[in-house]
Amino acid sequence: MGRASAAVGGGGARRWLSWLGLCFWAAGAAAARGTDNGEVLPDSIPSAPGTLPHFIEEPDDAYIIKSNPIALRCKARPAMQIFFKCNGEWVHQNEHVSEESLDESSGLKVREVFINVTRQQVEDFHGPEDYWCQCVAWSHLGTSKSRKASVRIAYLRKNFEQDPQGREVPIEGMIVLHCRPPEGVPAAEVEWLKNEEPIDSEQDENIDTRADHNLIIRQARLSDSGNYTCMAANIVAKRRSLSATVVVYVDGSWEVWSEWSVCSPDCEHLRIRECSAPPPRNGGKFCEGLSQESENCTDGLCTLGIENASDIALYSGLGAAVVAVAVLVIGVTLYRRSQSDYGVDVIDSSALTGNSLLLNSAMQPDLTVSRTYSGPICLQDPLDKELMTESSLFNPLSDIKVKVQSSFMVSLGVSERAEYHGKNHSGTFPHGNNRSFSTMHPRNKTPYIQNLSSLPTRTELRTTGVFGHLGGRLVMPNTGVSLLIPHGAIPEENSWEIYMSINQGEPSLQSDGSEVLLSPEVTCGPPDIIVTTPFALTIPHCADVSSEHWNIHLKKRTQQGKWEEVMSVEDESTSCYCLLDPFACHVLLDSFGTYALTGEPITDCAVKQLKVAVFGCMSCNSLDYNLRVYCVDNTPCAFQEVVSDERHQGGQLLEEPKLLHFKGNTFSLQISVLDIPPFLWRIKPFTACQEVPFSRVWCSNRQPLHCAFSLERYTPTTTQLSCKICIRQLKGHEQILQVQTSILESERETITFFAQEDSSFPAQTGPKAFKIPYSIRQRICATFDTPNAKGKDWQMLAQKNSINRNLSYFATQSSPSAVILNLWEARHQHDGDLDSLACALEEIGRTHTKLSNITESQLDEADFNYSRQNGL
């Protein structure tokens, strides 16, 4: 109801208001007397003593549709007069329309007044708030004011801020379709259509349409396949988004093998299985593996009988052919030897390494032999040998274990070192891999390269491993995420299945204020496991690390789904430890859960590192060629998502991805296509340069941000495309991507990108998972955990390994040196830079005097006893 100002007593201000009210009433009465209908109002209106005007109806908020004016009404009793005030100014009396009636219950007069507000009046008003109007009513006792009613011009823009995108999802997977309706007043309400029929989420518990206009299907069913459209409507108009096609597919699975068939005359029996449990549907993968198996059914003792003369003739002919071939081979060999200038002592080296093994299998080398080299090791790249194959028969040294003696072992008085395998040497193909998955880069940069087709799909962003008392390492392939379980973290006689996953959907961590998500959301578990020694979790991030510009926090999701801060990376804490490297954060924790890194920019110079890349593919129109330019957070998992999407769309990477330093200075990002060859190509109008708002880039956490450009050839004979892609932030950094490609797949040069080689062994357990041998580690801990008057203890070990802050965390550990070495293992999982650790120990000047008298045989004996006790 209205806010009243009571007039109690006979103050001068109240008398003035009463007098002003009477004047207004008198003017209204005089005007009413002059009306055409001849009605004459009484000279006075009965009112109850001591009663202020009471509003029966107050003006409501209103919207002007198109050019139609709106009417604002108010009604009060008892009231001598009612006038409107809009935007703080009185509305002219002539614009009021007033009506009076009698309240039969109280006998008091009821006054109702309304005015019209036009579109022009609202457009002409330029104030700090919306156009507003308010009623003021008078009685003999004082005045009452109604609520303020706002008047706005209603509209609904045509284009959606975000259209839903089509997706292919596996059966029982989650479907999330995003929709951001067009801007409008009042805000548009959203409705979803499937195949042009409205979706009622109340009738289907599996569907949720309440989450910020998005459509969420919790567990996809085959019946959920279809075309989905987002409908937005308000009082002005309705708008339709582009339709998004959702395909729910089923990957095929093998039935169980059938029973073996009866033994055939060829001494073999068969068994089969079909890909029908379930069969692949809607483009799902066909079953992997064999659909039919055969094997000898007499344990290799089967002999075929010669039943008739035709068989005798057949085998006689075969025997003669074998003899003829043998004579021919001998003759050619003798001829070649007679023509040789060097005699019979020089033979092809490939015979020694390959074919000779076929002649005498007893001469195969012992693959467990260990060799120690004092100098650098050079292994021949089999790519240089045309006769080399991927079979171990033609590369017998590929599996020989080679022990490398480092200066670290020398500093400890020991010549033993962890084992490296020759088959993983740079420049060789891993045994059994397809060569197309390791295409050599055309610019001859490095052999550690992967083709787009070799990347795992999104369904592989989860890995598991079984770990025991010896610990180990769990790696998420090609994502930069890893988990180190130290030796002794799991109690003896126990083994746990530990998993690790990355959130692939919308981030559940909603940023507050200026805070942004800098890393993927990583989950490790099970959450109820209690470890006795902190484990190390490595999470990649996209911040250009600087304590002057960023305040970075580690956050953890609670069981209720909320996120709480664990610590700032610069804080002192005894519950966990964060070590921030340029591209990753290594966290020491004692409880599993879901973790992520967030950043709060302190200055405008705070920088996010973005990876920019360009992909291309042919359009449905044979003359068109599409370019898609991506700008994503510089984390391996973010770019892996882009590669996975492009692989499904048939896109090809056209240039090596580059880093762009994107500042938090609120300036937008511009992407443009330059230097298009004239008379050969042309770009669609108004698409040569596109601009992305700052907020879309700065807060782009999960959805890959990209701009599409459509090029058109003048003639089908044009097959080569060369142009430049310029990606730059206004008043910031700029990168140029040079495109030089053929649009024909048969002529296109494969462009590859660099990836970490962590996909070969996702889970490593026991001593082989660690770079530092266990016996050496034990001696380092025994030496540095002991306090020393000269300060040469674990604190010096931490300092020499660039660990200079929050040392109180290590002081609370039972073995500070062990935890420091665990952190070193997490930081050096890819390079295994033992030389740097050895140099740190040598600088301290303590290791050599303690361990210089240890012989290699003593150390070997210690390692053997340790291995025997742990069942190795």
C-alpha angles and dihedrals in degrees: 000000000000125000108247130204105208121213106216113168129002105290119161093242092053092048089051092051091048090050091048090050092051090051091053090047092049091050091050092048091050091050091047090052089057096054121123096240091067096232113153119203120215119261090246138027118223113242134175113253112257095012124133121206112279119206114230092178127020128195115270129216110271140192126215110225114205106315099329114122120228130223124230116202137190133174129193142170135241096013131150091195141355125202134176124235116197123192089347096307129103116250113235114263092236090063092060123093111199133191131184132203139166124254102222095200096055102020090232126135117251117210122201124187133180137179135191123238118200131207090244092057091053094046092049092054114093110180140136091262140029122293107276141182134195136188124232118195127193133208132167089270102048145285139305128200127212127218120281114260118204123217119204135174109247121224143150121206120227104233125070115233088223127011120205114261125221118249142188112217133174121248112282091015122129120262119204118181114187123213128177108183123219118278112268149155113259095027112260122252116228128224126178125222127198113199087344092304121114116252116229108200091187090065094049119047090193091068126069122186098167100085106101094307091305124131113229124188106188098200116018118228128192088250089061091072112109148088115306124199130187114221120200123188142166134164091290107048149330126248132195125210125217111280118255119211115219119195119191108199135190122215114221123247132198124252116228117278117273122237117281114269123237117282111276126219085261090062093248133115129198141214128188141194132191132222094238108107082105112344116223113270136187094011097317120156119277116240117281123230134032124326092199133037130188132185140168110278098201099055090256094302096107117124123186116228124227103234105175146011094268090061090050091053092048095053092042090056092049091051092051091050092052091051092049092051091049092052091048093051091049092049094050091048093052090048093052092049092050089053094048118107092203103051128230097308095081116071137163111283090221088068090058094049099037128005094040088064090058091055096048117021091182089071094063112128122253103257092202094061113124122212129189121211122195094196135046117303119235118188120187115248107239089211087077091060115074091194093053115103133188092256117108088227089072094040104041094164094055094093099039110119113235121201115215119209111212134188087249091067090045091054089053094046092247131112098198122107139170115279126257124196121230091217091068093052117131113267098028129100114245109249113269097012123126112251092224088068091063102043112176111244114252090228092054098235108142138332093232093094136130130201119230091250093061096062118106118250125244092268088068096062089106130070137177138194139178113238133184139181092305092063125209146186131282116199129190103217117246095351105091090238119125141157126214117202107195124222109273096019090113117054119251119270088026131106125184133193105231123191135193128194142171123225106246099182133062111323113259089208106089111200119235120220112319094350116119133191110250102179142030119274104256124196125195125176170011086281095212094063116113117205124200094212126040115262124216121239117191116204123179119227137189101220123117092232116236127138088209094063107024136052103198123194135192112222133189130202115235125221088260090060096253124127122233130184116254097185146314112258089238095050128102112244138159095199098067142352130226123197112187117207124181094268106014143032120225112207127192109210139168099202133054123232143105117314137179140170122239129185134208112200112229096190138014088258092072107123133206116200112230127191112220122197138163126219128186138197140165118266127229086259105074092221096053128085123190126215120196118193117198129200110187137158111281097250122118093234093053092054091043088060090054092050091049092051093047092049089058091049094047094248123159126210105243101186139013111274116253136202122251121193105219114195126212091235095118093246117137131241123250124202119187139169115229140183098023109178108256120232089019105060138016132188124229112263119271093011103088091094126030129183126209119201117246094244093055091056099037095049097035098125109153113357108080109242114222143157123215126217125190119210126188129205119222092216135015090239091073107096104154124081127189125172143127129251113208117199114181141155115227106256088003147074125331134202131189122210112199112212117201111158148128117245090214111089093215091058099037119116112228112246114199137186132220120259136179114257096233099116099084096076112019091175123036120178134192128006095333089069092064130070095211115066112243096239092052090047092053092052092048090052093046090051101044101035088067112091115244129200091222092054094249095138138101092305090061089046089054093047094050089053093053094257102134107148140061092020089159087078092063092044089065093056123095089232111022092182092055092053091048090052090048088056090048090052091052093049095047102040092123104036100030089205098191091161091068091052091047090052090051091053092047091051091054086055096212108094097067095054093048099046107022092104095054111110126213092244092055091051092047089052091051091050091048093052091048092049092048092051091052096047097251 
